[in-house]
Structure formats: structure tokens, C-alpha cells
Amino acid sequence: MRRAAALLGVLAALAFAGSAVASEQRPTLPEIEGEVLCTVCNEPLDMSSGPFADRERAVIRHWIAAGLTKSQIEQKLVDQFGRNVLLSPPTSGFDVIAWVLPIAGGIAAALVLAFGAWRWSRGRSPGDPPSDPAPELIEPDLSRRLDEELARYDA
């Protein structure tokens, strides 16, 4: 029984790995278009309709037909047009800051807000009177007249 379960697990892992390798071997144009910049109009390739974008698509189609993987095609584009052709920053080296800094900033801002809310809620005990009572906004005579008028409408 254990052998059968282990064999089934190995087969499932191989099937998953095989599908991942197959998808890496045969990318589609829409997969690559969404991650690549048209170098002339500075728009994502899937949103660009200029003649140079059409030429770039034709080159990518040629590389797909030649059997290149997605990473190989992206590397060829980087070699030809420079690092700026890719829309996402690299996930290694110094450029990893582009991924880490916004996440760290969001976490830091959430912590500062949580700490400020905690301090603000602990600033006064529930039984303390307000430090500065609100001043009388209108004269007592005017307040009395207003109450009488409102009482007349409620009746």
C-alpha cells in the first residue's frame, strides 16, 4: 500500500513537472507581449499598435517557432534592446530593491499607524473628564428660544 502511494506521488510530481517544462518550452505570444515593452512607443507590447511593435511581435513569433523558451526569448530581447525592454524589474542583485522597498514601506506604514492608534487609545482613561470643556456656542437666551421653536414643531 505504501509503495502504491509513493508511486502515485512520484507520478503526480512528474506530471506536474512535465507540464511546467512544457509550458516553459512553448510560450505563446500573449504571454510574452504582456511582459515586454515596445522600445519605440514605450508602451507594453500588447497595447502598442505601431509598425515597430508589429516588427517586434514578428521577431518574437519567429523565436517561438524556432523553439526558444520564454526566458531565452526575454534574454534575446534584453541583449538586443537593453534591460528596459522588460516591464518587471529583475528579482536578483541590486534591483531587488524595486520589489522589497514598496513592501517594506507598506509594512512600516501599517506598524506606525497601529502604534499611533494604540497610543491614542491609551492616552486617557475612560473616567477622565475632558481637559477643555466645549464653550457655549450660542447665548443662553437664544438657545432657550430655539428649544421652544423646536418643541412647537415636534407637537
N, C-alpha and C positions, 0 to 999 in steps of 0.2 A: 504494500500500500504506500509506504513512504517513497519507494522508488518511482512509482507511478506519479505521485505528487511532485517529486523532484523533476522528473522528466517533463511533466506538463509545465512546470515553472520555467524550465530551460527553453522549451519550445515557445512559450509565450514571450520570453525575453528576446529570443532570436527573431521572432516575428516582428516585435516592436522595433528592434534594432534594424532589421531589414527594411521596414517601412521608412524609418528615419534616414537610412542610407539612400534609399530610392528617391526620397523627396530631395535630398541634397544633390543627387546626381542629375535630376531632370527638373530644374527650376522652370517656372513659367515667366513670361514677360511681365504680367501684372505684379508678381511677387517682387521683381527687381525694380520696376518702374516706381513703385511707392517708396523706395529707399534711396533713389538716385536723383540727383539734381541735374536739370538741364543747364549746362555751363554757360549758355548764351543769355537765356532769359532769366536765370536764377530762380526758377520755379521747380517744384517737384516734376519729374519727367511725366508722371501720369496726368498732370494738369496742364502741361505745355502742349501747344499745337503748332509750333513754328517749324520751319524746314529743318533747322539743326536738330530739333527734338526728334523729328521723323528719322533723320540720319542716325542719331544715337540709338533709337529703337531698332533700326535695321541692323546695326552692328551687334546689338545685344541678341537679336533673333539669330544672327549668324553664329554667335558664340554658343547659344543654346543648342542649335542644330549640330554644332561641332562636338557637343557632349560635355562642355565645361560645366562645372558645378557653380552654384551661386557665389560661393566665396572666391572661386577663381575668376569669375566674371567681375565681381566687385574689385578684386585686386588689379585686374587688367584696366578697369576704368580709373582706379587710383593712379596706376602707373602712367596712364595716358593724360589724365586731366588734373591730377593732384588730389590731395586728401579732401578738399572741399566738395568734391563730386558726391560724396556720401552724406545723406541727411542726418544720420545719427553719429554722435561722437564715438571714438573708439573706447573700448572698455578696458584698456590697459595703459600703463605708463602714466605720464603726467596728465593726459587728457581725461583720466578717470574722474578728475575734479568736476567735470561737467555733469557727471551723474551723481556724485556724492554731495556736492555743495548744496544743491536745492533740497535734497532730502534732509541733510543735517540742519539746514536753516529752518525748515518746516518743523522739525522736532524741537529745535531750540526755541522757536517762537511759541509752540504749544506749551513747553515747560514754563516759559516766562509767564504766559497768560494763566496757567494753572497755579503757579506760585503767587501771582498777584491776586487772583481770586481767593485763594486760601488766606492770604494776609488780610485782605479786605474784609472777609467774613469773620475773621478773628479779632478785628480791630476794636469792637465794642461788645460788651456783654449785653444780653437781652434786657436786663433791668435798668440799664443806664438811661437817664433822660437825655434828650438831645442837648448838645452843648450850646446851641444858639436857637432859642425858640423863634418860630416864624413871627415876623412883625404883623401887626394888624394891617390888612391890605386896604380896607375901606373904613370910613368913620363909623362909629357905633350907631349913630342916628340913621345913616344911610343903610347900614346892614339891617336894622330893625324894619325900615320901610320896605326893603327888598323882600324880607321874610314875610311881611304882611301881604305884599302883592302876590308872591308865590302861593301863599296859603289861600288867597282868594281864587286863584286858577285851579288849585287842587280840589276845591269844594264843589 
